[in-house]
Amino acid sequence: MTEQSLNLRRSLQILRRHLVTLAVFTALGALAGAGYAALHPPTYSSSALVVLPTSTRNVPTQIVIATSIPVLTDALSSVHPAISLSALTDRVEVTTPISGGLSVNAQGQSPVQAESIANAVARSYVAFTNATGRQGGYLQAAVLRDATYTPGTPFLLQLLVTVITGAMAGVVTGTVVVLAVGRGYRRLRLRDEVADAIGVPVLASVQVRHPSDTVGWTRLLEGYQPDAADSWRFRNALRYLGLADILSAAAETAGHSSVTVVSFSSDRGALALGPQLAVFAAAQGVRTELVINPRQDNSTAALCAACEPAPSSEWPSQLRATIADQDDLDRPGAVLTIAVAVVDGQRPQIADAWRTDATLLGVSSGAVTAGQLVRAAASAAADGRDISGILVADPDPADQTTGRFPQLERPIKSSMPTRLAGTVTVTRW
């Protein structure tokens, strides 16, 4: 399963699981929009109208003169707040909106600056052309209308628009990235996917604790109390394994039963499945022994340390924890033995685990791949044993599947009748 097909439902599930990622992309987009607004503040426009002499015939030449360096240089001293000559050149544009007139259009970072630029350039141009015209005997130009402020986009409005635009762009980008990554995500999240990988049903899916040290494991063994839903799921798992008698009044006369819960060393969350199952059984009045092999992966070191001291007064009366090697599994007095085994995810050796009445795989939602499950099942088959079922830790809240029936056992949905878009005429000869 290197790539998974996407539909609307699965896309929504992927997006729901990555809401934090989407929020990060949205925040980054909003920040980018705010940064753009800060670097590109809104500009304000203003225009002054200059009337040309009636004898003026080459208007394009006057436009060039109005934006020439001599005219702009003379206008600099009248611009407030002051700007450089290059900035003034970029902010001035001269057009001919009417016949015989020039419009000096200016842009500024404030209304005052825009009006100042337009008026200064218009007066500088008039002074320049009048001086030239007087020498040649031509009529003089004049400022017909001083610059007035033209309302522009307020900065706060522009900031709001750019922030919203950036946030929307961030949502779109985050959605594309999340769906692209989620489509190629190889780890199994849905219970049906886990069951389909090796054709073994999911017996129970429960919430687990995640102890990281000896104190955490001690608290789990002394005070774990599953809620009503998880208790019912554990009970159903034992009933599926044929161990319903040990939970009934006939537990005293029931024979000894044993179960091995195998998890992967890379999946630390699933390690708590075996201990929680043992504490649950002990809480039902079943004499239960939890067995951990000290020669396993280092991930069980803290659990072993929690089981070594003498039980405290808070320890369940029907629970006994033992650190034992593989050859020292059967011990008298226990009705149910829960053995915890940890194997390597890439090269699982189920043969190193205890041989018990039933072998279960414990996995966390989104923590293992189909390849890991297949390798574990193949290793168990090579050792002459079968995987009886799967326990799932921390199921995905968006998962609507059960994993109770693998794909081969799942009922096939009947196809809906097809609507015909016309009638067929049959001609008999």
C-alpha positions in Angstrom: 0.0 0.0 0.0 2.3 2.7 -1.3 -0.5 5.1 -2.4 -4.1 5.3 -1.5 -6.9 6.5 -3.7 -8.7 9.7 -2.6 -12.4 10.4 -2.5 -14.3 13.2 -0.7 -14.8 11.2 2.5 -11.2 10.1 2.7 -10.0 13.6 1.8 -12.0 15.1 4.7 -10.6 12.5 7.1 -7.1 13.4 6.1 -7.8 17.1 6.5 -9.4 16.5 9.9 -6.3 14.6 11.1 -4.1 17.5 10.0 -6.0 20.5 11.3 -2.8 21.7 13.0 -0.9 21.7 9.8 -3.7 23.5 8.0 -3.7 26.1 10.8 0.0 26.6 10.4 -0.3 27.2 6.7 -3.2 29.6 7.3 -1.2 31.5 9.8 1.8 31.7 7.5 -0.4 32.9 4.6 -1.9 35.6 6.9 1.5 36.7 8.0 2.7 36.9 4.4 -0.3 39.0 3.5 0.4 41.4 6.5 4.1 41.6 5.4 3.1 42.5 1.9 0.8 45.2 3.1 3.5 46.6 5.3 6.1 46.6 2.5 3.6 48.0 -0.1 1.5 50.6 1.8 -1.4 52.2 -0.1 -0.6 55.3 -2.2 -2.7 58.5 -2.5 -3.2 60.2 -5.8 -3.7 63.9 -6.7 -3.8 65.9 -10.0 -3.2 69.5 -11.0 -4.5 70.8 -14.3 -2.3 73.1 -16.5 -3.7 75.1 -19.5 -1.3 75.4 -22.4 -0.9 78.4 -24.7 -3.2 78.4 -27.7 -0.3 78.4 -30.0 1.0 75.1 -28.6 0.8 72.5 -31.3 3.2 69.7 -30.2 1.6 68.5 -27.0 3.7 65.3 -26.6 6.7 67.5 -26.5 5.2 69.4 -23.5 4.6 66.1 -21.8 8.3 65.3 -22.1 9.2 68.8 -20.8 6.9 68.4 -17.8 8.7 65.2 -16.7 12.2 66.4 -17.6 15.0 66.6 -15.1 15.2 70.4 -15.0 11.5 70.7 -14.2 11.5 68.0 -11.5 14.7 69.3 -10.0 13.2 72.8 -9.6 10.0 71.2 -8.0 12.0 69.2 -5.3 12.3 72.2 -3.0 8.5 72.6 -2.8 7.7 68.9 -2.1 6.7 68.1 1.5 7.6 65.7 3.0 10.8 65.8 0.9 11.7 63.0 -1.4 14.6 62.2 -3.8 14.7 63.0 -7.4 14.4 59.4 -8.5 11.4 58.9 -6.3 9.8 62.0 -7.7 10.4 60.7 -11.2 8.6 57.5 -10.4 5.6 59.2 -8.8 4.8 61.8 -11.5 2.9 61.1 -14.7 1.6 63.7 -17.2 -1.4 63.2 -19.4 -3.6 65.2 -21.7 -7.2 64.7 -20.5 -8.5 67.8 -22.5 -7.4 69.6 -25.6 -4.9 72.3 -24.8 -4.3 71.1 -21.2 -2.0 68.9 -19.2 -2.9 66.9 -16.1 0.0 66.5 -13.7 -0.8 63.3 -11.8 1.2 62.5 -8.6 1.3 59.7 -6.1 2.4 60.0 -2.4 2.4 58.1 0.8 -0.1 60.6 2.2 -2.7 63.0 0.8 -0.6 66.0 1.7 2.5 64.6 -0.1 0.5 63.7 -3.2 -1.0 67.3 -3.4 2.4 68.8 -2.7 4.1 66.8 -5.6 1.4 67.6 -8.1 1.3 71.4 -7.3 5.1 71.6 -7.2 5.6 69.9 -10.6 2.8 71.9 -12.2 4.2 75.3 -11.0 7.7 74.2 -12.0 6.5 73.3 -15.5 4.6 76.6 -15.8 7.6 78.6 -14.7 9.9 76.7 -17.1 7.6 77.1 -20.2 6.8 80.7 -19.4 10.5 81.6 -19.2 11.1 79.9 -22.5 7.9 81.3 -24.1 8.7 84.8 -23.0 12.0 84.6 -24.8 10.3 83.5 -28.0 7.3 85.8 -27.7 4.7 83.0 -27.1 1.7 83.1 -24.8 2.2 81.8 -21.3 0.9 78.6 -19.7 -1.0 78.8 -16.4 -2.2 76.5 -13.6 -5.9 76.2 -14.2 -6.7 74.0 -11.1 -4.6 73.2 -8.1 -4.2 69.6 -7.0 -6.9 68.1 -4.9 -6.9 64.9 -2.8 -8.4 61.8 -4.5 -9.5 59.3 -1.9 -7.6 56.0 -2.0 -7.7 52.6 -0.2 -7.3 53.1 3.6 -4.3 51.2 5.0 -6.4 49.2 7.4 -8.7 48.0 4.7 -5.8 47.1 2.5 -4.2 45.2 5.4 -7.4 43.3 6.0 -7.8 42.4 2.3 -4.2 41.2 2.0 -4.4 39.2 5.3 -7.6 37.5 4.2 -6.1 36.8 0.8 -2.9 35.4 2.3 -4.9 33.2 4.7 -7.0 31.8 1.9 -3.9 31.1 -0.2 -2.4 29.4 2.9 -5.5 27.2 3.3 -5.3 26.1 -0.4 -1.6 25.4 -0.2 -2.0 23.5 3.1 -4.8 21.4 1.7 -2.8 20.5 -1.4 0.2 19.6 0.7 -1.8 17.6 3.2 -3.7 15.6 0.6 -0.5 14.9 -1.4 1.3 13.6 1.7 -1.8 11.8 3.0 -2.3 10.0 -0.3 1.2 8.5 -0.1 1.0 7.8 3.6 1.7 4.1 4.1 0.9 3.7 7.8 -2.5 2.2 8.5 -5.1 4.2 10.3 -8.4 2.6 9.7 -9.4 -0.7 11.4 -10.5 -2.2 8.2 -7.1 -1.5 6.6 -5.3 -3.2 9.5 -7.6 -6.2 9.3 -7.3 -6.4 5.5 -3.5 -6.4 5.6 -3.2 -9.9 6.9 -6.9 -11.1 6.9 -7.1 -11.2 10.7 -10.0 -9.4 12.5 -9.6 -6.6 15.0 -10.8 -7.9 18.3 -10.8 -4.6 20.2 -9.7 -1.0 19.8 -9.2 0.9 23.0 -7.5 4.0 24.4 -4.2 3.4 26.0 -1.9 5.2 28.4 1.6 6.1 27.3 3.9 5.6 30.3 7.5 6.8 29.6 9.1 5.7 32.9 8.8 3.4 35.8 6.5 5.6 37.8 4.1 5.8 34.8 4.0 2.0 34.4 3.5 1.6 38.2 0.5 4.0 38.1 -1.0 2.1 35.1 -0.7 -1.3 36.9 -2.1 0.0 40.1 -4.8 2.3 38.9 -5.9 1.6 35.3 -9.6 1.6 35.0 -11.0 1.3 31.5 -14.3 3.1 30.8 -17.4 1.2 30.0 -16.8 1.1 26.2 -13.2 -0.2 26.5 -14.3 -2.8 29.2 -16.9 -4.1 26.8 -14.3 -4.4 24.0 -11.8 -6.2 26.2 -14.6 -8.6 27.2 -15.6 -9.3 23.6 -11.9 -9.9 22.7 -11.6 -12.6 25.4 -14.9 -14.1 24.4 -13.7 -14.3 20.7 -10.7 -16.2 22.0 -12.9 -18.7 23.7 -12.0 -17.3 27.2 -15.5 -16.2 28.2 -15.6 -18.8 31.1 -12.8 -17.1 33.0 -15.0 -13.9 33.3 -18.0 -15.8 34.6 -18.8 -17.5 37.8 -17.2 -20.7 36.5 -13.7 -19.0 36.6 -12.6 -21.1 39.5 -13.2 -24.3 37.6 -11.8 -23.0 34.3 -8.5 -24.3 33.2 -5.4 -22.2 32.7 -5.3 -20.0 29.5 -2.5 -17.9 28.1 -2.3 -15.1 25.6 0.7 -13.4 24.1 0.3 -9.8 22.9 3.0 -8.9 20.4 3.8 -5.3 19.5 6.5 -3.7 17.4 9.5 -1.9 18.9 8.8 1.2 16.8 5.2 1.4 18.1 5.6 2.4 21.8 1.9 3.2 22.2 0.9 -0.4 21.6 3.1 -1.7 24.4 0.4 -0.8 27.0 -2.2 -3.1 25.4 -1.0 -6.2 27.2 -0.7 -4.7 30.7 -4.1 -3.0 30.4 -5.7 -6.2 29.3 -4.1 -7.9 32.3 -5.3 -5.3 34.8 -8.8 -5.5 33.3 -9.0 -9.2 33.7 -7.7 -8.9 37.3 -10.4 -6.3 38.0 -13.0 -8.9 37.0 -11.8 -11.2 39.7 -9.6 -13.4 37.4 -6.3 -14.5 38.9 -4.0 -13.0 36.2 -0.3 -13.1 35.7 1.5 -10.5 33.6 4.7 -11.9 32.2 7.5 -9.8 30.7 10.7 -11.1 29.2 13.7 -9.0 30.4 15.8 -10.0 27.3 13.5 -8.2 24.9 13.8 -4.7 23.4 14.9 -1.8 25.7 11.3 -0.5 25.4 10.2 -2.9 28.1 13.0 -1.8 30.6 10.7 0.7 32.4 7.9 -1.9 32.5 10.2 -4.5 33.9 11.4 -2.1 36.6 7.8 -1.4 37.6 7.1 -5.1 38.0 10.2 -6.0 40.1 9.3 -4.4 43.5 6.9 -6.1 45.9 3.2 -5.2 45.1 1.9 -2.2 47.1 -1.4 -2.0 48.9 -2.9 -0.3 45.7 -1.9 -3.3 43.5 -4.9 -5.3 42.3 -5.2 -8.3 44.5 -5.8 -10.7 41.6 -2.8 -9.5 39.5 0.7 -10.8 39.7 3.6 -9.5 37.5 6.5 -11.6 36.7 9.9 -11.1 35.0 10.6 -14.4 33.3 12.4 -15.9 30.4 10.7 -17.8 27.7 11.3 -21.2 29.3 9.8 -20.1 32.6 6.2 -19.1 31.5 3.9 -21.7 33.2 3.4 -20.9 36.8 0.8 -22.3 39.2 -2.1 -20.3 40.6 -2.9 -18.2 37.6 -6.1 -18.7 35.6 -5.0 -16.3 32.8 -1.5 -15.5 31.7 -0.9 -12.4 29.6 2.6 -12.4 28.1 4.0 -9.2 26.6 6.4 -9.6 23.6 8.1 -6.9 21.5 9.6 -7.7 18.1 11.5 -5.6 15.6 9.3 -3.9 13.0 11.5 -4.7 10.0 12.6 -8.3 11.0 10.1 -9.6 13.5 10.9 -12.9 15.1 7.7 -14.3 16.5 9.6 -17.5 17.4 11.3 -15.5 20.2 7.9 -14.9 21.9 6.2 -17.3 24.2 4.2 -20.0 22.7 0.7 -19.6 24.3 -2.8 -20.6 23.5 -3.4 -17.5 21.4 -1.1 -14.8 19.8 -2.4 -11.3 19.3 -0.8 -8.4 17.4 -1.0 -5.0 19.2 -0.7 -2.0 17.0 -1.5 1.8 17.3 -3.6 3.6 14.7 -1.3 5.2 12.2 1.9 3.6 13.6 2.5 0.5 11.4 2.5 -0.4 7.8 0.9 -3.3 5.9 4.4 -4.6 5.2 5.2 -4.9 9.0 2.0 -6.8 9.7 2.6 -9.2 6.8 6.2 -9.8 7.9 4.9 -10.5 11.5 2.2 -12.9 10.2 4.7 -14.7 8.0 7.1 -15.1 10.9 4.3 -16.5 13.0 3.4 -19.0 10.3 7.0 -20.1 9.9 7.0 -20.9 13.6 3.8 -23.0 13.3 1.4 -20.6 14.9 -1.3 -18.2 13.8 -2.2 -14.7 14.6 -5.6 -15.0 16.4 -6.5 -11.4 16.3 -5.4 -7.7 16.5 -5.7 -5.2 19.2 -5.7 -1.5 18.1 -4.5 1.2 20.4 -5.8 4.8 20.2 -8.2 4.3 17.2 -8.6 7.3 14.9 -11.7 9.2 16.0 -12.7 9.6 12.4 -12.6 5.9 11.7 -16.1 4.5 11.1 -14.9 1.0 10.3 -14.7 -1.9 12.7 -12.0 -4.2 11.3 -14.2 -7.1 12.7 -14.4 -8.7 9.3 -11.4 -8.7 7.0 -12.0 -8.0 3.3 -12.5 -11.6 2.3 -15.2 -12.0 5.0 -16.9 -8.6 4.5 -20.3 -8.8 2.9 -20.4 -7.5 -0.7 -22.6 -4.5 -1.1 -25.4 -5.1 -3.6 -25.3 -2.9 -6.6 -28.1 -0.4 -7.1 -30.4 -0.8 -10.1 -29.3 1.2 -13.2 -31.8 3.7 -14.6 -32.3 3.4 -18.4 -32.3 6.7 -20.2 -34.7 5.6 -22.9 -36.8 2.7 -24.3 -35.8 -0.1 -26.6 -38.0 -1.0 -29.5 -37.9 -4.6 -30.5 -39.0 -5.5 -34.0 -40.3 -9.0 -34.7 -40.0 -10.5 -38.1 
